[in-house]
Amino acid sequence: MKNIMFIAPPAAGKGTQAELVVSKYNLPHISTGDILREISKEDSEVGNYVRETLASGNLVKDEITYKLIEERLKKDDCKNGYIIDGFPRNLDQAREYDKILQDLGYEVGNVILINIDEKTLENRIVGRRLCEDCGAIYNINDPKSSPKVESVCDNCGGKLYQRTDDNLESFQTRYQMYLEKTAPIIDYYKKQNVLHEVDGDDTVENVFAKIDEIIKK
Ligand SMILES: [Zn+2]
């Protein structure tokens, strides 16, 4: 099984697709966020450093993150393939990741780009509503996933709310960041002939079917 990396703009459904792949193929899901949270529980030099850095709202030094990722990828459960999520986030990290792969004798595998245009993402974010009781997700900008009664959950009758960061301004900031930092790594992987593009403007099931076809090849 080849390793899998997802690249996607904010709100493209990357997390959902990663979970579907994890549950179908039983792959370890490697995320830098999880690695840092895990290590911050340890009473060690690096554990203390990471805990204090995260608590103060600062970013963990790149060298430390690289080292922790390498340690994690070295474990047995990664030898038959894994999904890496949230890394690399920029070109420097992509180059560093290549070095890690080389050290471990791994290949980058399939890099899957979930493509959606900016306007569609904007509608998704701004229209997203969640149920306070059962967590069901709706979108008032999409007739197929609007609630039957305004502001009321179809499943449980709970009240729907909007997350505070689901607003236009926050989306635009995140999207600009994506264009600046993440888009260059798309070219980087294109040149290595490992990039697969998937149209993400579709149902979760259909997007997953397209991703699954790439994985099965
Ligand atoms: Zn509900």
Residues whose N, C-alpha, C, O or C-beta is under 5 A from the ligand:
A	BS01	ZN	C131 D133 C134 G135 A136 C153 N155 C156 G157 G158
